[in-house]
Amino acid sequence: MTPDAAAPPTALTPADALPSIDLRLIAVDMDGTLLDADGAVPDDLWPLLDDLHDRGIAFAPASGRQYATLRRDFDSHADGMVFIAENGALVMRDGVELSADLLERDIVAEVVRLVRTIDADAGLVLCGKRGAYIERSDAAFRTEAHRYYAALEVVDDLLAVDDEIVKLAVFDFAGAEASAFPALAHLRATHQVVVSGECWVDVLNVGVNKGHALTRLQQTLGVTAEQTVAFGDYLNDLELMDAVAHSFAMANAHPDIVARVRYVAPSNRDHGVITVLRSILDRLGA
């Protein structure tokens, strides 16, 4: 679904009329996309979700965050909602697993030992089905981990964790692209290593990403790419953009995302997701 490289994406403003879409499914990244400048879900989203529900349009948050965190963030509207969590490694609805991709214990152990030796201010989060686990316990690192992992446990030894692991997330205070990513880059021969934020690098199985998870979800729901829109802002959203016919980068997005999409929406600070969806729904009528 990648747009023609010779045709730049269309920059949208609130007054723009979007093409009519037979909308059935919406996939939305969280940080830098849906969440506002304070990292909160905008209040205007809640009545919009009610409208989408009444129209039978599915809304799927697609994030590097864990399922427990996403479920908490959408608590009042979470029933029936599909959550694409852990950058696509775990997809859940009403506590039921729709899909999961588990990491082998050998790669988990290798990354645990490697992060312990990185010459940088980094820490590792083991992302399991039941919760997330850290062994670095200083306040600064715990604060960063808690932003994305509501079910978080401090353990003495990550190698002793008894859970099925779907993702390994490294937070590097020095910056992901400059430090942690190069240290983990050799793993790309067998696994996915993706920069998912300014300070985050994720390690997943090959082929695991938000776009692949969305494609599975489309098949489950009987929805086509033409009936789906997606919004994103960072490198872990690239495949998500490819899985839909109507792809939107936020005005604040990474340049590689902007180059991949069909449209550029107003920034997350301007509540661009809500603005665009309202415009689409207005065109659909009552």
N, C-alpha and C positions, 0 to 999 in steps of 0.2 A: 504493500500500500504506500510505499515511499513515493513522495511527489517527484515530478520531473525536476532534475537538478537545475534546469534552465528557467524554471518557473518559481520565483520566490514565494513563500507563503503569504497569504493575505492577512494584513494587519487589521484587526477588528476593533471597532469602537462601539460604545453602547448604542449608537444610532444605526449601526449596520444591520441590514436585513440578511440573515443567513439563508442558504438554500433550504428548501423544504426537505425535512428528514423524517423517514418512518422510524422514529426513535423507539428502541426497545431496551437498550442497555447503555449505561454510563459507567465508565471506569475512571476514577479520579485519584491521582497521587495526593499525598497529604502535605508534607512540608514544602513550602515554597510554591504550592499550587492551590490547594483548597484552604489551608490554614492562613489566617491573617498575619499581620506583622508581629503580633504578640504570640504567635503559635497556637491560636485558639480557633475552634470552629466558629465561623461567623453566625451570628444569631439569625440572619436572614435565610440560612440554609434550612432551618427546621420546617417552616411552612412550605418551602420548595419540596422537601422530601415528602410531605403529606400530599402535595399535588402529584408528584411522580407516582406515589403509591396508588392514588386514586385512578391514575391513567394506566396502571399496569406496567410501568417502566422501571426496570431494575437499576439500583444504584449500588455500585461496588467500589468501596475504597480499596485502592491498590497501593501498598506501602511496604517499606522495609520494616515497619513496626510489627510487633508481635500481635497475634490474634487477641490476647487479653487486653492489650492497650487499645486496639481499635474498637473492640466491643465496649470498653469503658467510655471511649470518646463519643460513641454514638448511642449511649445507653438508652435514651428515651425512644429511639427509633431502630434499635438493633434487631428486634425480632423480624425474621424473614430476610434480613439483609445478608448479602454475600460479602465476605471479607477476604480479599487477596492479600495475605500477610507474608511477612518474611521475604519480600521481593519475589513472591510467586511460589515459594517453596511449600507453603501451606495455605490451602483454601478451605474456609469453614463457613457453615451456615447453621445458625441455631445450635451450636455446639456439636454439629455433625461434620466430620471430615469429608470434604468432597475430593480432595487430592493432596498428596504429600510426596516430597522427594527427600529421602533420608541420606545423610552423609555416612560413608564408611567410617568405622572407628579408627582406622589407621590414619586417615587424613585429619580427623579431629585431633588425634594425639600429636601428629606432626605440627599442626598449626599452634596448638597449645605450647609446645616446646619452643617453637620459633618465636612467637610473640614474647615469650619470657626473655629472649635474648636480643630483641630489636633494640638498637642503640637510639631510642627515641622515647618520648613520653607517651607510650601506648598501652592499651589494655584490651583484653579479649572478652567478648560476651559469647557464651555458648547458647544458641537458640534452639530449645527443644520443643517438643509438642506440648509438654505440661508447663513449661516455664523457661526462664532465662537464668543463666548462672554466671557469676563472676568470682574471681579469686583476688583481684585487686580491690582493696576495700577503703582507699582514701576517699574523703568527702567529695573532692572535685570529680573523680571518675564516677563515683556512685551517682552524683547529680546528673551527669551526662547520660548514663545508662538508664536512669529512671525516666528520662524524657520519653524514651521509646519502648521501655519494657516495664509494664505495670506489675507483672508477675516476675519479680527479680529476687534471686537468692544469692547471698554471699557464701561461698564454700571454701574450705581449706585447700582443696586440690581439684582443679577442673578435670583432671584425668580420672577421678573417681566418681564423676557424675553419672547417675543411672537414669538416663532419659534417651529418647530417640531424637537425634540432633538433625535439624533441617538446614541450619545456616550457622556460619561463624562470622561474627561481626567484630572488626577491630576499630577501636576509636583511638586516633592519634592526635594529641594536642598540637603537634608540630604541623599538621596538615596531611591529609591522606595522600594526595598526588605526589607530594615531595618526599614522603618518608615511608609510611607503611606499605603503600602500593608497590614501590620498587622492591621492598623486602619480600613481598609475597608473589611477585610477578612470575617467578619460575613455576609456580603451581598452575599457571595457565595452560601448561602442556596437558594437564589431565582434568582440570576443574575451571570453573568460572571465577575470576577475580575481578570485581567491579567496584569502581568508586561510586558510592551511593550518597555521598554528601561531602561537604568541605573537609570533614575530619573522619569520615567513615569509609572503610573498605569491607566488602562482603565476599566471603568464599562460599560457593554453592556448587552443586553438581552441574556438569555440562548440560546446557539446554534449559536450565531452570531460570526463568525470568518472568516478569509481570506479563509480558506479551504471550508467552506460552501458556501461562495460567489462564489468561483471558480467553485464548482460543479454545481451551478445554471448556471453560465456562460457557462460551457461545454455543458449543456443541451440546452441552448439557441442557441449556435453556432453549435450544432451537432458534438461535438468533444469528443473523449474518453480520459480517463486517460492515455492510452498508447500513445496518440498523444500529450500529454502535458508535458512540463518540468516546474519546479519551482525552484527558488533560494531563500534562506533565511539565516538569521543569528541569530535571537533572538526568545524568547519564544512565541511571538505572531505569529510566523511562523510555529508552530508545526503542526497545522491542514492543513496548506497549503501544507506541505510535504506529508501528508497522502492522499491528493486529486489527486496525480499524480503518474505515474509509474516511472518517471525519476526525482528524487528529489536530489537537490544539496545544501549542506551546504557550506558556505564559510569557508576558512581555519581559519578565525578569529571568527567563530561562537561559540555561547554558547554550552557547552558540551551536553546539552539535545537535541539540534538540530542535532549535529553530530551523536548522537546515533539513530536518527530517520530516517536518509536518506540513499540513495543508493550510493551517491558519495560525495566527498569533493572537491570543486573547489578551485583554487587559491583565495587569499584574495581579498577584495574589493580594497585594496591599489594597488594590482597587476592587477586590472581590470578583475577579474576572470570570471564575467558574460560574458563579451565580448569575452574573450579567449575561453570559452567553447562553446558559440553559434557559433563563427566562425569555430570551429572544427566540430561542427555538420553540419553546412551549407556546409563546404568543402566536407564532406562525401556525402551530398545530390547531389552535383554537380550543374551545371548551370541549 
